Amino acid sequence: MKYKWKPVLAAMLASFCLFSSPLTALATDNTVSTIEDEMVHNTEGAAEAGSAETQTGESETPVQADEEPGWPSGPSIVAESGIVMEVSTGTILYSKNMHAQYYPASITKIMTALLAMENCELDEQVTVPHEAVYMEDKGSHIALDEGEVLSVEDCLYGMMLASANDAAYALAIHIGGTIEKFAEMMNERARELGCEDSNFVNPHGLPDERHVSSAYDMALITREALKHEIFRTVSKTVYYEIQPTDKQPDLIPMSNHHKMICSGKYHYDGVFAGKTGYTVVAKNTLVTCAARNDMELICVTMKTEGRQVYVDTATLFDFCFDNFKKVDIGSSGTEGEEIEVSVKEGDSPEKTEKIPFRISEDGYVVLPSQAEFSDLKPLLLLNADRGPEVTGAVLEYLLGTRTVGQAVIALPESMIVKPEPETVQNETESEPEQEKEKEGKGFRWWYIPLGILGALAAAGAGFLIVRRQIWKYRWRKNRKRRRSGRH
């Protein structure tokens, strides 16, 4: 009988497809769920393939940046939100949906690093807690063991280079005692920095629908972190090793995930700091710091697909470095002259005055390349809360409605805020009252009769005691005589 192999082969292929499809899907889901921090690092081939369309703009239409009259028109980027901020002045050179709330993913760790730098010494010892090792969704980690001891500095490297969630968790417990207390510290510090859109609930950025931030807030947080030299040192490090300890005999090697810092296709000259982030819901988030032409810029992009984060960031840096310049206010030619300024004091309406211009602290402005310093409007901010006697004030410069920098200037004698005279009067008025109190605490007339009554009472008591003793003596004597007579 002739063997019919074709129907058998078809049945085998159908069975293979039927059983292999769910297994493949399950494996894919497990892989996605365990990758917290950089899909573009841990699944590099897939990320490249997935980003090919977004780089050409065929899969989605890029949205133009927020525009302002008289300001250079920014480029289109694929990221749903983005910002470029100049570090020394805080000037916003580019923005797109900068206050929109998104899941930040692992760029959250910049805030965790900031609190560590502000509250710890680098050589402080951090003990890894049980929860850090056995998190339900551990994501990116460096395989720390329960009870293992690391320095704060090692934890910073683990967070910033390898995006280690276990290191972030251990550091948060070390600083705050609990994750909830540490999250409170994060939110309080964010408010102090002027953040308007953030709510942090964990130190690492693992998915939580309550854990949100914005491009604007992340730029403010990064700007503050850059004030710490250790943050710059750690962020720009390409490779680092945590040395073996008594509880961890193995070396822990780590490489920086940020591809614009490392050599390669996406390297960008001048990049000196940054942090990557990725979750399935947040997609790719990226913070990058670059320096060129005496300007340091912070670029934040949120919700991007794959390697497009680097393409968008490079596009924004090229635009800002090509279209803006940083100007020293002291070299503007107005030093020692009188300038006309708008004066703003508290809630009072603005008024115009001419004042001598003398800088007491260095100040800068960032301008579009075509703009001149004379195009700026100086706004003098007087704030009586700056101290008991204010001899200087902040001179803020505006180009249109946008603040582009500021300087602290010396005020003329007529504008110096001196202590309120009411305060002095209150002090002098309180002196007579104090004298009265002292007088009130002196000798009282009724002390005399009170003393006499006390003396009489004491004398009476003494008399009664003596009389009782005499009576007892006589009673005992008579009793003794009666006993003698009987004998």
Secondary structure by P-SEA (a helix, b strand, c coil): cccaaaaaaaaaaaaaaaaaaaaaaaaaaaaaaaccccccccaaaaaaaaaccccccccbbbbbccccccccbbbbbccccccccccccccccccccccccccccccaaaaaaaaaaacccccbbbbbcccccccccccccccccccccccaaaaaaaaaccccaaaaaaaaaaccccaaaaaaaaaaaaaaacccbbbbccccccccccccccaaaaaaaaaaaaccaaaaaaaacccccccccccccbbbbbbbcccccccccccccccccccccccccccccbbbbbbcccbbbbbbbcccccaaaaaaaaaaaaaaaacbbbbcccccccccbbbbbbbbcccccbbbbbbbbbbcbbbbbbbccccccccbbbbbbbbccccccccbbbbbbbcccccccbbbbbbcccccccccaaaaaaaaaaaaaaaaaaaaaccccaaaaaaaaaaaaaaaaaaaaaaaaaaaaaaaaaaaaaaaaac
